[in-house]
């Protein structure tokens, strides 16, 4: 089986396998589920696009354009059905390209038709009630959007059902493997912790499905017929929210937690956060919305509020609900474990804190906030871009313990009281952060191409993105794929090749782990043992990774005896 561009330890490759398996196979349940939303009550004018240039398209007050930082900017308005049609018509080529990326991954991760059939029966049952847990207006919007999906995948499922289940793919993959894709980080600070005393929020969305998936980032500005106008950052074809802010200054960001496998799919978490943005004006209203929705994974939702000048973490799971509120402090930190009293005796959460890198990242946030007493947007960006370990230890690039793992789909900074948001551009969160003013964008006038943003407030590109070390990291990812392929296909690599590989990222334990696995696959147990021991000296604190290396080391020692 071919590996992804970058190297993942086997437990993450197992998760990715499950993630894409579920995408394909859960869509396959369409043969047994025929629910289609009633769209007859919604007036519709089928969009007729006007092309301004190769990267700008109009329809009435709706617009799609691409800025110089290569971020796509979308503005749409209307009733639920019109929103879906406007979105689909404008982003059609981008959405179909994104679909192709998803399903090409499926072909790579789930090549066996037999395995697909084996799981299909279970997942027909598993997804049978998802539509009952999704708001009707969101189903209608998805229906409109889906009319512009690719015809190439109709053999998998009808367009509407594909769109619906793809919105739950993250949740289903998370539930099936009891793992997060990777660890996200977010923080909120205010009062004495910011230069002007205003609320300031930052987040890294470390969701990695390959470099191609992250190329077409979409900054979406939505003015629904009912509810509050809002913006979100995601990808074409997505109506849910993973990072966003509404015109009232409510912000939402999601961080995956340790989840117990539920018995049936329910409300995708991104649609819960979408509902919060569309209908909440303060923290209490956000909590009420989250509390009434049944989810099927564990997730932390950091909610900031301009009206409350505060932030809380709503912690949801299939069978529990908690809210973490700080006292006697003006900052909230969130990684991938729960902090509220509702989960203080939760064994699954306690085990996650002990075994994952979540606590390490949390401590790193604390450390950086001790160094930077009063934050502004530029200082917040510096925190989100930090690649070092505790006490500025060099832990290699791409390390899960770092706040910046060099794989983020995007990073976002919110200033809710000012209604300003900064969105990172490629690569990862290293590119220029583009600033948007929601008061201007939702002023009632259609935004014009190249004037969505407020460029004088942009945050400069990180110099690291143009450094020799970053170029080495990019080469390291490619060489990691070559080493993985050599292990899989029993191909020979020279010692010089592996030495060069290790020189590309010398502080990262994974390069030595992968070299050890290569030698082990070649039955050169003496060299394998040496490489594994080098990996173990890198002060590994992420238990699943450490256990994996120790397993191979144990096998090596047994062979040597």
N, C-alpha and C positions, 0 to 999 in steps of 0.2 A: 504494500500500500504506500502510495506517495505521501510525503509529508508536506506541511505548509511551508511558506517562504521562510519563516523563522522557526527556531527550534523550541519545542515545548517539552517539558518532562512528560512521562507517559500518562500521568493522571490528567494532565490538561489535554493531551491528545485524545484520551478516552472521552473527556467531556465534549470536545469539538466533534468527535465522531457521533456522539449521541445527539448533540445539538442539531447537526445537519440531517441526521437520520430522521429526527422528529419533524423537521421542516418538510421533508419529502413525504414521509409516511402519514403524518397527521393531515396533510392536504389530501391524501388518498382516501380519507373517510367520506369524501363528498358523495361517493356512490350510495352511502347509507343515510346521509343527512341532506334534506332537500329544502331546508328553510331559506327563504329569500324575503327580505324586509319589504313591507308595503310602501312603495314610493309614490303612490298615486296622489297623496294629499299635498305633495310639495311642488309648487310651480317650478318649471325648469325652462331655461333658454339654453339650448345646446351651444357651447362656445364656438365662435368662429375667430380663429386667431389672426392677428396682424403681426407679421414679422418685421421688426425694426432693423435688426442685423443678425449675425450668426448666434449671438448670445442674448438677445432680448426679444421677448414676445409679449403682446398685449391682448387683452380681451376686456372691453369696457373699462372698469376700474382695476382689473386684475392684471398683474404683471410678473414676469419672470425675467431676471437679468443676472449677469455674472460680473462681479466686481474685479478690480485689478489684482486683488489678493486671491482670486480664483474661488471665492465663495459664491454659491448660487443664492440669490435673494428672491423670495417669493412673497407676493402680497395677494391675498384672496379674500373675498367677502361674499355673503349670501346665506340662504337657508341651507340646511344640512345637505340636501341633494345637490344644490348649486355649488356648494363648497367642494364637494367631491368631484363634480364634473370640471369645475374651474381648475382645481388642483391637477387632475388627471390630464386635461387637455394641454396645460402649460408644461407639465413635467414629463410628458409621455415618453420621450426618448430617454430621459434620465432614469425614469422609473423602470423602463424595460431593460436598460443596461444594468441596473441594480438587481433586477430579477435574474438576469443571466449570470451575474456574479454569484448570487446565492445558489442557483441550481447547478452551476458548474462545480461549486464546492461539494454539493450533494453527490454528484457523480464520482468525485474523487474519494469522498469519505464513505459512501455507501455503494460500492460497486456491485454488491451481491443482490440480485433480484430475489433470491431465496430469503435473505434476511429482511428485505422489505416486506415480503408477504408474511413472514413470521410475526413481525411487529404490527402489521396492519390491523389484524383482528383485535388486538388489545387496544390500539389507539382509536379504533372506531368507537369503542365503548368509552374510552377515556375522555374524548372530546365531545361527547354527545350533548352536554349541557352548556357548552361555552356560550352559545348565542343567547341563552336565557340570562346570562350574567353581564351582557354588554348592552348599554343603553340603545334604545331603538334609533335615536337620531344619529348615533355613531355608526350603527349598522347601515343606515341610509347613506351616510357620507361615504362609508367604505364601498357601498354598492356603486355610487357615482364614480368614485376614484377607480374602481376595478374595471370600468368599461374601457379604460385605456391601457390595461395590462396586456402583456404579450400573448399572442395566439399560440406561441410555440409550446406553452406548458399546459394547454387545455387538457391534454391527456392525463395530467396529474389530478386536476380538479378544475371545476368552473372558476372563472375569474373572481367572483365575489367571495367564494369560500376560500380561495387561495389568499386573498387579501386579509380576510378575517383571521385565519389561522397563522399567517405570517406575523400578525401583531402579537400572537401568543407564543411565538417560537422561542424567544428568550426565556419566558417563564417556564415553558414545557421542558426545554433543555436543562434549565436550572433545577427544576423539580426532579427530572429523571436521574440526574447525576449528583444531586445534592451538593452542587458546587456553583460558585460564581464563575463567570467567564474570566474575569480577573478582578483585582481589587481597585475600586474607585476611592477617591478621597474628596471631602468637601469640608468647608469651614465657614462660619459666619462670625463677624466681629462688629462691635459697635461701642459707643460711648468712649471710654478712655483708651480703647484699643485701635481707634482710627484717628487720622489726622484731623478730620472735621467733626468727629463724633457721630457721623451718620452710619447706618447699617451698611456693611460691605460683605459680599458673599463670593466665594470662589469654589470652583469644582473642576476636577479632572474626570472625564468619562472614559475610563479605560476599557472600552469594548472593542475587541480586536477580531475582525473576521477577514483579515488580509489587507494589504496596502491598497488594492484596487477598490475595495468596499469604501474606504475612507476618502477617496479622491473627490467625489462629488458631494461635499457637505452642503446641506440645505438649511439656510436661515429663513424660517417661515414666519410671516406676519399674518395673523388670521383675524378677521373681523366678522364674527358669526352674527346671524340674525338675532339670536337670543344669547345673552350672556355678555361677558367682558372680553374686549379685544386682547390678544396675547401674542407673544412670540415664542418660538421654540427652535432648538438646534437638533437636527437629526439627519435623515437621508431621504431621498425621493421615494414615495410610496408609503410613508409613515404619517399617520394622523395622530398617533399617541405622542406623549411628551416624556423625554428623558431629562432634559434641561430646559427650563423656560421661565418667563416672567409675564405677568399680565399688566394691564394699564393701571390697575390699582396698586401695583407694587408688591404683589404676591409672587414669590419665586418657589420653584420646586426643582429638586435634583434627587435622583434615586441612586442608592448604593445597595448592592445585593448582600444578603446575609445568609446564614446557615439555614437551610430549609429542609423540612420533613416532606417526604413524598406524599402528596394528597391522593385521594381516590378518584378525583375527576377535575378536569380543567374548569376554571371559573373566570374571573375578570382579569385580563392582562393588566399588569401594574401600570403600564404606560397610558392606559385609558383612564385609570384612577387619577393619575396626576394631570391628565388632560382636563378632566372634570373639575379638579381643584382650580386650575388656572381659569377655566371658563366661567366658574360660578362663585368663587370665594373672594371676599374682600378683606378678610382678616384670618388670623390663626384659628379661632374657634370654628369658623365656617369651614376651613380646610379640614380640621379634625373631624367634623360631623360628616363631611363627604366621604373621607377615607374610612370612617367607622362603619358606614352602611354598605360598603362594597365587600364582597367575598372574593378574596384573592387565593391563589394557589401556590405562591412562593413566599419566602421571607424577604422583606425589603425594608430598608430605612429610607424614609422620605424627609429630606431636610426642607423645611418650609420657612421662608423668610417673609416678613410682612412690614411694609412701609407704615401702615396705619398703626401697628403695634410697636414699631421700632424694636423688633425682637425676632428671635428665630427659635424653632423647636424641631425635634426629630420625631416624626410619626413612625412607629415601628410596627409593621403589620406582618402577619403570618397566617397560615390557614386556620389555626385554632387559638390565636392570641392577638392582643392588641395593646400597645403601650404608647405613651407619649413621654419623651425625655425633655424636661425643662430645666434650665440651669438656674441656680440661685447664687446670689452674692458674686456673680461674675457677668461679664458682658461678652462672652464668646461661647460658641458651640462648635465642637469638632466631631466629624463623622468619618469613619472608615468602613469596615465591613462586619462589625459586631454590634449587638444591641446594648443599650446603656440604661434603659428605663427599669423601674422597679418591677414591671410586669414580667421581665425576663431574668431577674436576678437569680432565680433558682432553676433556670432552664439549663439542663445538662448539655444539650446540644450547643447552645450558645457559649457556655463555659468551655467546652471542649474546643470550639472554634477559636476562642481567644487564646487558648494554650497552644494550639497546633498551627494556626495560620500566621500570616505576616500582618494581620490587621492591627494587632496591638503595637507592633514595631512601627508601623506607619503613623499610628495615633501619637506615639511618643515622639516621633520625628516632627509632627505638626506642633506639639507642645514646645519642643526645643527651638524651632524656628520662630515661634511667637515670643519666646523669651528674648531672642536676639533682635527682633523687630517689634518695638513696643507700640508704635502707632502706624497702622497700615494705610496705604492709599492704593489705587488700582495697579500702579507699577510694581509696588512691593508685593502685592497679592500675586501678580503674574510671576514674580521671581520665586515665590514659594511653590507655585504650581509647577514650575519648570525645574525644581531642584532634583538632582540625580544622585546625591550623596546619601550615605547612611548616617546613623547616629554619630554625633561628635565629628561630623564631616568626614567620616571614614570613606575611603574609596572602596565601593562594593561592586564595581563594574557597571557597564551600561546595559539597561534592559532588566535590571534586577527587580523582582517583585517587592522587595523591601523598600524600594525608592518611591517617593511620591510621584516622580516622573519616570515611568517605566519605558518611555520611548515607544509607546504603542497606542496612545490615547486617540480615540476618534475625534475628540475635541475637548477644549477647556473653555470655561465661561466664567466671567466675572460680572456680578450684578451690583448695582447701586440703586436699591429699590426706591429710596426717597427721591432721588433725582430722575428716576425712570430711565437710567442709562444701563446698557449691557455691552460687554466686550466679548467678542467671539474669536477664538484662535483660528489661524489659517495654517495650512500645511507648511512644514512637516510636523505632525503631532500637535503639541502646544507650543512649538518653538517659533512658528511663523508670527507675523504681525497680528496683534489683537485688534480687530475692527470694532469701532464703537458705534452703537445705534442709540438714538433717542426716541423712546416710545411715544413721548408727548408729540413729537413732530410727525412721526410716521402715522400715528392714529389721530391726526388733526382734522381728518375729513377730506384731505386732498390726496389724490393718487400720487404715490411716490414716483419720481422720475428716475430713469436709468442713471446710475453712477452718483445719485444723491440720496440713496437710502441712508448711508452712514454719515457720521460726523467726524471726518478725517483728522481734524485738528486735535481730537482727543484719543486717537489711536495710540496703542502701545507698541513700541518698536520690536522688530524681529530680534530674537535672541542670537547674539554673536556665535554661540555654540553651534547653531545650525550651519554655519559656514566654516567651521573649524576642521582641521585634519582629524581630530578625534571622532567627530561625527561621521566623516567619510569612512573612517575605519569601522565604525559601528554598522554602517550600511553594508560594507563589505562582509563584516562578521555575520550578518543575517544570511547573506547569500551562501557563504562558506558553510554555515551551520546546516543549511539544506543539503549541501553536497555531502557532508559527513553523515547525515541521517540516511541519505540515499545509499551511501556506501555500506552502511550497516544493514539496511534492508536487502540490498541486492548482492551482498557479499563481494563488493568490489574492493580492490586494493588501493590504499592511499599511502603515499610516502611519509616517512617521519618528518621530512622537511615541510610537507604540506600541513601536517598537524601542528608543527611548531609555528608556522606562519599563522595558522588559525588561532592559536593561543595568544600570539602577540597582538592580535587585533582587539582583544578585550581581556587583558591579563588579570584584572582584578575580580573577574566574575567566575564564580565556582562552576557554572554550567559548562564552560569550555573544557574544563578538566573532566567533568562528569561525562560529557559526550565523547571525549577522546578515550576515556576509560571504557565506555561501552563499545567503541570501535575496536579497541584491542581485544576486548572480551569476545566480541563476535568473531574475531580472527583467531581466537584461542591462544593469544599471546598473553597469558595470565600474569606474568611478571610485570609487564608494562601496564596492563590494565590495573593491577593493584597499585602501582605507583601513581597513576593518574587519579584513581578514586581517592587515594589518601591526600593528594593535593586539593581535591575538591572539598574534602572534609575539613581542611585547615582554614577554609574561608569563612569560619564563624557562621555557619548556616543556622538560621533560626526558624526557617519555614519547615515545619515538621514533615509534611508529605514529601518534600524534596529530599530531606535528609534521610528519611526512611528508605526512599528509593535507592539512594546511593549506597546506604549501608547494606541493603539487600544484595546488590551486585557485589559489594566488597566481601560479604559473607560467602557468596558463591565462589568468588575468586579464591579466597583463602581455602575453601573446601577443595577446590581443584588442585591447588598447590600442594596440599597434603597428600 
